[in-house]
């Protein structure tokens, strides 16, 4: 049964002993970060925190509790997606693709779109919903409600201000009408204005470019809360044109009810906890945004981004404000990123059948480092995989790819590093290339442009210039290990 709200999800987490209630006041400026960071770095991601009395900068207590670290473990991600383990969804997507094996990446996405559309995922339209229980039109002189009443966090000491960190941002292609849902941080400039940090390579930035070319105001809606699948779908590496609402319906096994906004011509999920409506004016200059303590573990510097003007805020009467913090890993986003990687592993395997498994280690903060294991059959097959992965959507941002043999456990960083150090000759087994890089990456000399390196840590073949016989790894027979375990059980 799909979750009806963020509160319903919080109650589920509490029932599963995955949530701690904090009943005393905690400041939205830095204090919530200190509690959340400590919890996120606890074994297995700690537990979710429900801050019942967020203390606003003006000294008052917000009427909206803050839920943080709700996705910060493999188990909580599974609870959010209502499965026992995230790999269940991997198997479901693999089944869809096997129904009619695609011949290309484009075929795979088309098949997924058709499959999602068939399995109770087409959204329904409703005239109203819980997200409209309270309506604040910011152009009404009598209504004093603003973003200052929402417990938005200032996460790190040098942040440029409070940032909305877990928004689902709805935009629409003005030409095709295609919807996109993304997740872009939003710096609060004042009670009615924020930044909109969509980077150069994001779909929303492409939508915005068309509005900038025509000079028309761009409608934008921002949702917070609702079913926990929504923020997951917003950050999933979906290809341009594949509607995240279909993915959400597939994951929640129930169609997403959509309702029209109050002041703009966009539709949003009716079960949202908050909806922030507004627009971006392409005639305005970009506004300085930042610094922000980002998932890289460093502050990203001030840069120019569009200003988002709020026209209306609607919310549930019992709304919960969902938030996250990012920084030096491990953080909550580690588990969201790993779930995304598992979700689309079948697509990678369909295009590259030799792939056995793939992992994004915590130290790589999402896409900086990727481990992939393959069933190697011919010389330079590892390089084929490197080039192929760099050509797949957001994988273009991956700085380092390490390819290992099928028996190596890519989820065991120690095992991968052992084979990396043992199996490579650096000059022979590395590939250096250039390409686009993440806008948040501070390492390249020029923003958005950088280099990528791949390491072939597989066993070498004669065709790869290895004239000697490749040695066999030391290992005891499995039968002997089983026998010794029976005779001498661990912990006896």
N, C-alpha and C positions, 0 to 999 in steps of 0.2 A: 504494500500500500504506500503510495507516494506521500511524502511529508507535506503538510498543509501550510507550514510556516517555519521560521527559524526557531520559534519557541517550541514547536512540536519536536524539532530535532534536538534541541537542548534537553527536553524532558526525556527523550530516548537515551541520550548520552548519560544523563544522570541515573536512569534506571539500569544502565549497563556499567555503572561505576566508572564512567569515563569523564566525569565532570566534577569540578570543585566550585562551590558557591562562595564568593567573597562578599560578606555582608557589610563590612565597614567601608566608609568612603575611600576611594582610591582616585588620585588625580589623573585626568586624561593626558596631562603633560608629563611624560617620562615615567611616572610611577607604574602605570599599567604595562608599559614596555618592560620595566625591570622585573615585574612578576611573570609576564609572559615569556620573556627571554630565558629566565631561569627554568620555567616549566618545559619549554621547547627543547632545551638542552639536557633534560633529564632522560634517563634510560627509556628507550622506545617512545620518545616524544612526550612523556609525562601525560597530563590530562588537560582537557579543555577547562577554561576559566569563565565563569559567569560573574561579571562585576555588577553587583546589584545597585550600587550607588556611585556611579561615575561622578567625580568632582570636576565641574567645569572651570575654566580659567577665571570666570567672574565670581567664583566662590560658592555658587549654587550647585545643588545636586540635580543631575539630569533625570528626567522621568523615564529615560530609555536605558535599560541595562545594556552592557557591552558583553558580547560573546566572542572569545578569542581562543585560538589554538583548537578550534573545533575540528579541523581536518589534519591535526598534527601527529597522526600515527597511521600505520597501515590499517589497524583495526577501525579507527574512526573514519578513515576514507571508505572502508567497506560498508560501515554503518550508513554513511551519507548516501552511498549508491545502493543501499539495501541488498547487499549480497554478503555471503560468508567471507569471500575473498575477491579482490579485484580481478584475479585471473578468470573468474567466472564470466565476466564481461568480455575478456579477451577471447574466450572460447566461443561465446555467442557471435562475436563479429567474425571470427574465423569460419564459423558455420555459414554465415551469410555469404561470405566470399567464395566458399567452396561450392555453393549452390550453382554458381555459374562463373567459373574461374576467369578473372579479368586478364586481358592481354597486355595491359599497360596501367600506369598509375592513374591516368584519367579514367580508364574503365573501372578501376577499383573504387574510386570516389563516386562514380556514377552508380555503381551497384550498391554501395552503402546508402546513398541518398534514396534509391528506390526501395531498398530493404527497410530503412528507417520509416519511410513513408507508409509502408504496408503494415507495420507492427504498431498499431494504436499510437502513432507519433504525430499525426497531423494535428496542428493546434486547433482548439475550439475558440469561438468568439463569444464573449459574454458582455452584457451591457454595464455591469459593475462588478465589484469584488472587494475583498477585505482591504486591499491596498488603498481604497477610497473611503474608508471609514471616517477619516479626518482629512479635510482638504484645506490647505493654506494657499490662497492665491496671493502671490507677493505684490501684485499691483493694487490690492485692496488696502486702502489706507488704515482700516481698522485692525487689520491682522498684523501683529508685531512679530509673528513667528519667523525664524530665519535659520540659516545653517548654524548660527551660534548656539541654538538650542539642541543641536545634535551632538552627541559625545564623540566628536572626531578627535583622533589621537595625534599629539605631537610625539613622534616616536623616538627621535635621537636628538641630542643637545644642539647640533648645528643645523638641524632641519630648518628650512625657510619658513615653516609654520606648521599648523595641523594639516594632515593629509588623509583623505579618504583612501583606504588601502584595499578594500575588497568590493569595489563597485562592478556591476555588470553594465556596460555602456552600450546603448542601442543606437545604431545609425542605419541609414538607408541609402543605397546607391540611387542618385537622382535620375539616372538613365534607365536602369533595369528594374528598379524597385526592390532589388535583393536586400535582405536584412543582414546585418552583422552584429554580433554581440562580442565585445572585447572587454578586456580588463586593463584599465589605464589609471594610474594614480592621479589624484585630484587635489592640488594644494588649495586650501581655503584662503582666498584673498580677503574676503569680507563676507558678511551675512548673505550676500546674494550673488557672489562671483567666485569662481574657482579657476584653476588651470586645468587643461585637458592634455595630459602627457601621452598623446599617441605618437609613436615614433615613426620615422620615415617609412619603414617597411610594413607597417600595419595596415589592415584593410580599411579601418576608419580614416586613416590619413589619406588613402586613395579616394574615399568618398568625399572627404573634406576638400581635396584638390579640385574636384568638379564644382563645388560650391564657390571656391575661391575664383575659379575661372569665370563663373557667371555672375558673381557678386551678390548672390542671393543668401539670405540667412539660412543657416543649416540647423534643422531641428535635431536635438539630442535628448535622449532620456537615460537616466541613470537609476538602476534598481539596486536595492540592498536587501538581503535576506530572502525570505520565501523558501522554496524548496532548496536544500543544499546542493542539488545537482546543478543549479544555475551558475554559481561562481565557478564550479568545476568546468562546465561547458564553455564559459567565457574565456577561460585560460587554456583550454585544449587547443592543440595546434591544428585546427580545422583548415582545410583549403578554402580559398576564396570561392564563394558561391554555394558552399554546403551549409545549410541553415542550422545554426546551433540549437534552434528550437526543436528541430527534428531529432537531434542527438539527445536533447533533454527528455523528450517524450519516450525515446527508446530506452533510456536509462531508468526513468521513473515508472516505465510500463503503464503510462497513462498520459493522455494528451495534455499539453500545457494550455490552460485557459488564458486567452489574451483579452485585454480590455484597452479601449482607446484612451489616450492621455487627455487631460483636461484642457491644455493650452497649446498643444502641438499635435501634428498629424502623424503620430507613431503609436504602435501597439506595444504593450508590456504585459508581463505575467500578472494576472489578477491576484495571485497569492503572495506578492512581494510584501515585505515589511515596510519599506520606504520606496517611493518613486520621486525622483527629483527631475523636473521637466525644465527645459530651457533651450537655448540656441547659442550658436557661434556666429559672430558677425564677421564675414570675410573682409569687410572694409576697414576693420581695426588692425593695428599692428600687432604682431606677436608680443606676448607679455613675458617678462623674466620670471622663470619658474625654478624653484630649488633654492639651496642644495637639498638633497634627500639621501638619507642613509639607506642604500639600496641592497638588493639581494646579492650583489657582488661582494658585500662586506665593506665597501667604501662609500663615501659620499659622492654622488654624482653632482657635477657642478651646475651652476645657474645657466639656463639656456632659454631660448624663446619658444613658447608654445601658445596655442590659441587660448583665449579667455572664454569660459563657459558662463553665460548669464542665466540665472535661475528665474523662472517665471512662476513656478508652482511647486509645492512640496505636499505630497499626500502620504499617509501612513496608516497602519493599523493602530487601533487604540492601545493594544498591548504589544507594540512593536519592540523588537530587540535589534540593537545595532550590531551587525557583524563586522569584525575588524581582524586584521592580522598585522604583524610586523615582519619586516625582512631585514636581513643583515648577515653577518658571518654564520655559515652553516654549522650544525644543522638547525633549521628553522621549520616552521609549519609548511612552507611552500615546498620543502623537499618531498613530502609525501604526496602532495598534489601533482608535482612534476613526475614522480615515479608512476603514479596511477595513469597519467596521460600517456607515458611511454608504453605502459602495458596495454592500454586501450588500443593503440594503433600499431602494435607489434605485428598483428596479422597482415596489415597492409604492407609493411616492410617485407615480410616473408613472402607475400604473393609476388612482389616485384623482384625479390632476391631469394629464391628458394633455398639457397645454401645457408642462409642465416638461421642459426639455432636459437640465439637469445641476445638480448641487448640490455644494457644498464646505463643509467646516468648517475654516477656516484655523487654523494653529497658535496664533496670537495669541488666539483665542477660547477656548482650553482646553476643547475639546469643543464644548459647545452654546451658549456665550455669543454666538457670531457665526456666522451662516449666510449664505452667498452662494447664490442660486438664479437660474438663467437660464430664461426662458420665451419661447415663441412667442406674442407678444401679438397679440390680434385685436380686443379691444374695451376701452372705457374702464374704468378701475378694476380691471382684471384682476389687477394686481399685489397689490391689497389683498385680493382673494379668496384669493390664494396665501398671504399672510401669515396671515390668519385660519385657513385650512385647516391650515397647518403647526403653528401654535400649538395646534391641537386634536388633534395626533397624538402620543400617548404622551409620551415624554420630551422631545419638541420643545416642550412647554409651558414648559420652562426657558430657552428661547432668548431672550437679552436683545435681540439686534439681528438683524434680517433685512434683507438688501439684495437687491432684485429687479432684475435687469438683462435686457437683450434677449438673444435666442438666440445672437447672434454673439460675445458677450463670453465670454472664457475664465474661468470661475469659479475655476479652480485657479491663476490668475495674479492674486495680490492687487493688484499694481500696475495691471493692466487694469481690475479691478473698481473700485478707488479712483478711477481716472481718470474712469470713467463716472459714479460716484457724485458726484464733485465737479462734473463738467460738466453733468449732466442734471437735477439737482434744484433746485427752489426750496424751501428748507427748510419754509416754512409750508404750501405746497400739497402737497408730496410726502412728508410724514412722518405716521405714524400712531402714536399713543401709547395704550397700553392697560394694564390691570392684570391680574394673575393670579398663580398659584403660581410660586415661584422655587426654585432649588437651595438645599438646606439649607447647603451649603458656601459660598454666596455671602455675603461680608461686607458688600457694599455697601448692601443694603436696610436701612431703619431698623428694620423688624420682621422677624424670622427667618421664612423660608418664604413671605413675601408681598412682591411687588415689582411693578415696571412693566416693560414691553417696548415696544420701538420698531421700526417698520418704515420703510424708505426705498424709495420707488418711483423707481429710477434708470433706468427704461425711457424710450424715446422717447415723447413726449406726443402725445395725440390731441386733436382739437377738442372732443370730448365731455368732456375732462378740464379744460376751461377754458383751453386753449392756442389762442389765435386765429391765431397766426402759423404759417407753414410751418416744419416742423422741419428743421434744416439737415442736410446730408449730411456724414458723416465723411470727412476727407481720406485717400485711399489711392491708391497707384499700381496700374496694371493688373497682374493676376497674370501675364499673358503677357509683359509687359515685365520683370518681376522674374525670371521663368524664363530669359529670353533673356540678361539681364545676368549671371545665375549661370553660364550656360554660357560666356559670353565672359570673365568675370572670376571664376573659382572662388575661394571663400573659402580663405584660408591658402595660396595658391599661392606 
